[in-house]
Structures are given as structure tokens and as C-alpha cells.
Amino acid sequence: MAPTLFDSDAKPGDLIEIFRGTYKHWAVFIGGNEVVHLIPPTPRGGDFSDLLTLLDSGKAQVRRQRLWEVVGSDRFCVNNLLDDEYQPREPHIIVRNACSMVGQEFQYNLVTQNCEHFVTVLRYGKPESRQREKELGPEPTQ
């Protein structure tokens, strides 16, 4: 059965962490069982489960989709991972900014500009990836 809003207790502006096995995908919940996320191009009719797609892509597109379409059969949870470190933006601002980016294409780099960086910029105004830090160490200071 596809996940529903009641499975996640997500509120608009919350970050959704999706467990894909070897990596995690991230999205911003915008309400109405929908999320906005950054995703590299996928093969025609393909899904986002292929890690090779991530490694072989230099560009990604912002998409608005139903939560269950993005999650598929994977586990997911609400994870506002940096709320203890940074003040989150107001939910309506997070949602407005996320929705305004739908359809735009951005550079994509698994290490420096990934889906987790995308959602943390929307929620906190700062691009961070704990998943990246776990594998490679802290982000370089600019």
C-alpha cells in the first residue's frame, strides 16, 4: 500500500528522508501528500532507485510529485535534521520557495550539490549534507 500523510505526520516545510539502501534521498513536504525534490534525469519510465543515475549525472531537475510516487516501496520519515543547529524558515516560505523552483534545472554533484543540500537550503538557508559528511568528512568552508 502506498504511504499516506498519516504514515509520516509530515507538516508543510518538513524534510522527508527516504531510505534507498546504499544512500538516502531527500524531499520537502509541501502539503496535500506532495513533495518537492531535486532529481537527476532517469531513464524513460525509470525510477530514482538506480545509484548509477546519481553518479553519472551533472544536472538535476526540481520536481513536484506525490509522496508515494517518490517513496515507492522504500522506508521514509520526517527528519528536520538541523533544527537544533539552525532556525528553520517559516513553513509557508519553505513551501513557496520550493514550489517556485519546480521545473528548474540545476547542476548536480553527489558530493557538493545533491538532494540533501537542496532541501537544507530551502529549510535553513544553508546547503549541508550529513550523508556526505559521514562518507567524506565535513563540508569545506567557503
KADA-V319195 format. One record per backbone hydrogen bond with DSSP energy under -0.5 kcal/mol. CO is the residue of the C=O (numbers start at 0). NH is the residue of the N-H. If there is no record, write none. Layout:
BEGIN
((CO & NH) (CO & NH))
END
This chain:
BEGIN
((3 & 6) (3 & 7) (4 & 7) (4 & 8) (4 & 9) (10 & 13) (13 & 28) (14 & 16) (14 & 78) (15 & 17) (15 & 26) (16 & 18) (16 & 76) (17 & 19) (17 & 24) (18 & 74) (19 & 21) (22 & 19) (24 & 17) (26 & 15) (27 & 35) (28 & 12) (30 & 33) (32 & 66) (33 & 29) (33 & 30) (34 & 64) (35 & 27) (36 & 38) (36 & 62) (38 & 60) (42 & 45) (48 & 50) (49 & 52) (49 & 53) (50 & 54) (51 & 55) (53 & 56) (57 & 107) (58 & 40) (59 & 105) (60 & 38) (60 & 62) (61 & 102) (62 & 36) (62 & 64) (64 & 34) (65 & 68) (65 & 69) (66 & 70) (67 & 71) (70 & 73) (74 & 18) (76 & 16) (78 & 80) (79 & 82) (81 & 84) (81 & 85) (85 & 87) (89 & 92) (89 & 93) (90 & 94) (91 & 95) (92 & 96) (93 & 97) (94 & 98) (95 & 99) (96 & 100) (97 & 100) (98 & 101) (100 & 103) (103 & 61) (105 & 59) (108 & 112) (112 & 108) (113 & 117) (114 & 118) (115 & 119) (116 & 120) (117 & 121) (118 & 122) (119 & 123) (119 & 124) (119 & 125) (120 & 124) (122 & 88) (125 & 127) (128 & 132) (129 & 133) (130 & 134) (131 & 135) (132 & 136))
END
